[in-house]
Amino acid sequence: MALGASPSVSTALQVGAVVLLLGIIICSMISRSRLPPGPNPIPILGNLSLPVPFRPKFEKWAKEYPDVMTLRVLGIPIIVVNTRQSVLEVMEKRAAATAGRPHQIMADELCGLAPDPFRSNDWDMHKQYRRLFNSVLGPRAIQAYWGTQTRQMHRAALEILGAPDRHMEFIRRAVADIAFQIAYGIEIESYDHPMVKRVNEGLRVVERVVVPGNFIVDIIPFLRYLPTWFPGAGFKKQAAEWRAHFDATRNMPYDAVKADIASGSSKSCLAVAMIEHDAESKDDKYGENMIRWACASVYGGGADTSVAALQSFLAAMVMYPEVQSKAQAELDRVVGRDRPPTLEDCELLPYCNAIVEEVLRWQPVTTVGLPHSMVNDEIYNGWLLPKGANVLPNIWAMTRDERDFPQGDKFMPERYLTPEGKTKEELPGRQIPLLFGFGRRICPGWQLAVANLFAGIVALLWSSTMSAEPGTDIKWIEHIAINHALDFPLQAKPRFPGVEDVLRSTLAE
């Protein structure tokens, strides 16, 4: 008798294999059936072709489906979290389970963005990154940068009074200068500064490479192994060029700081503080590479959003002049006209603070937040949130939720105030800073970003009466990365005689 399994054993194995395969298929179908409901996907592609404009569709879906819903892109489930309460439950209380980031071959592997702690799933790195940032950007530590933020916004306010038609140029320069001074101690006199141009070019590339489906290698992963010369592998050559650009962008300002330290001419900044912290640390296995990424994120992670938020503020002041008048009355009462306001005045200006919060809610700079990834299976309200699924917070829908924000399309700073005009203690927007991430992925520099916005808003309110030609139609552009108002012809006139002289005198100090 030949060695091997008997016919009965062989048949049993075959039957067992079929049963196992059927079991896997059935379990897969059951798992899919347990996902939260959502709009019907196109076969294979799923919901890859998301509707444009995004905002009304995501708001409509939030009303049609439960507080969590499912989209599909190329077979990968995307769990969309539609309400503030579901965000608290899914992304805050289950922070460990939802803390991953989706892995993208083009962005992470070929373009070299994987080591970015902002994107990385290396948890040791992520913890050390947050410790590093918290050591130099805690609530008290950021006060060291208030002077820089205030000064640059005062300068922008003065420049806008002189040439209102160039208002966005001045705001962009101010935001860039603040970011580079805080990160590297480098002053930016013009928005055309070579370092700023290089970073902006890189940001536009990042916006392309992180969009699902933009590159075929993210759809057919084995294509990453093709040689560069192979037909259809042009994406590899492009990725190599972008990778070199990203490396140079990250290294150039950091190396300038290192040279200044060596020559004894360095200025106080995050890079210097982090280098000193790194030198004293005993458990640092990531070293300079992490510092390079961390410093680069100050501009890369916050410049576009700060500019977009200030654009929204200007639009609001033109559209709601009564809000502008109330804020200016508060500034006259608290600060007076002998000096411009500073960040030290923040706690004394509840109405101005309410404007800051309402700007962030009224026209959020992003329709959906940055994607998280499920690290393990979770059950929420009976629905399966499977390991490997992406998780998207539906920011726009949350800011339009009538339960939290009645008349959500209106700009109403009063929603953050008591009838006596004091700041309300408990508010949805304060429990979670909606625009700055969730759980373990919350932006470590969000308080710095809010300080930027406050400094710009009070400087402009104190110095200018802002308006536009009657009939001006302010339009908004929706983008997968940043939403913002299109530039419009702003009119800015001095609020009182001598305002420009006060600003010049303050800047000369």
VENPESUL-V924575 format. One record per backbone hydrogen bond with DSSP energy under -1.0 kcal/mol. CO is the residue of the C=O (numbers start at 1). NH is the residue of the N-H. If there is no record, write none. Layout:
<<CO:NH> <CO:NH>>
This chain:
<<6:10> <7:11> <8:12> <9:13> <10:14> <11:15> <12:16> <13:17> <14:18> <15:19> <16:20> <17:21> <18:22> <19:23> <20:24> <21:25> <22:26> <23:27> <24:28> <25:29> <26:30> <27:31> <28:32> <29:33> <30:34> <32:35> <34:384> <37:70> <42:46> <43:45> <45:74> <46:42> <48:50> <54:58> <55:59> <56:60> <57:61> <58:62> <60:64> <61:65> <67:82> <69:80> <71:78> <72:47> <73:76> <76:73> <77:390> <78:71> <79:392> <80:69> <81:394> <83:87> <84:88> <85:89> <86:90> <87:91> <87:92> <88:93> <92:95> <94:98> <97:375> <100:373> <104:108> <105:109> <105:110> <106:111> <107:113> <108:114> <113:116> <116:119> <116:120> <121:123> <122:126> <123:127> <124:128> <125:129> <126:130> <127:131> <128:132> <129:133> <130:134> <131:135> <133:137> <138:142> <140:143> <141:144> <142:145> <143:146> <145:149> <146:150> <147:151> <148:152> <149:153> <150:154> <151:155> <152:156> <153:157> <154:158> <155:159> <156:160> <157:161> <158:162> <159:163> <163:166> <164:167> <166:170> <167:171> <168:172> <169:173> <170:174> <171:175> <172:176> <173:177> <174:178> <175:179> <176:180> <177:181> <178:182> <179:183> <180:184> <180:186> <181:185> <182:270> <183:271> <190:193> <193:197> <194:198> <195:199> <196:200> <197:201> <198:202> <199:203> <200:204> <201:205> <202:206> <203:207> <205:209> <206:210> <208:211> <211:214> <215:218> <216:219> <216:220> <220:223> <221:224> <222:225> <223:226> <227:230> <230:233> <233:236> <234:238> <235:239> <236:240> <237:241> <238:242> <239:243> <240:244> <241:245> <242:246> <243:247> <244:248> <245:249> <246:250> <247:251> <248:252> <251:255> <252:256> <253:257> <254:258> <255:259> <256:260> <257:261> <258:262> <259:263> <260:265> <269:273> <270:274> <271:275> <272:276> <273:277> <274:278> <275:279> <276:280> <277:281> <287:291> <288:292> <289:293> <290:294> <291:295> <292:296> <293:297> <295:298> <296:300> <297:301> <299:303> <302:306> <303:307> <304:308> <305:309> <306:310> <307:311> <308:312> <309:313> <310:314> <311:315> <312:316> <313:317> <314:318> <315:319> <316:320> <320:323> <320:324> <321:325> <322:326> <323:327> <324:328> <325:329> <326:330> <327:331> <328:332> <329:333> <330:334> <331:335> <331:336> <342:345> <343:346> <345:348> <346:349> <349:353> <350:354> <351:355> <352:356> <353:357> <354:358> <355:359> <356:360> <357:361> <358:362> <359:363> <365:483> <367:396> <372:391> <373:100> <374:388> <378:385> <380:383> <383:380> <385:378> <386:389> <389:374> <390:79> <391:372> <392:81> <393:369> <393:395> <394:398> <395:399> <398:401> <401:404> <401:405> <407:410> <412:415> <413:416> <414:417> <416:424> <418:421> <422:418> <427:431> <428:432> <432:434> <433:436> <436:443> <438:441> <439:442> <443:446> <445:449> <446:450> <447:451> <448:452> <449:453> <450:454> <451:455> <452:456> <453:457> <454:458> <455:459> <456:460> <457:461> <458:462> <459:463> <460:464> <463:495> <465:493> <467:491> <469:472> <475:486> <477:484> <484:477> <488:490> <491:467> <493:465> <496:499> <498:502> <499:503> <500:504> <501:505> <502:506> <503:507> <504:508>>
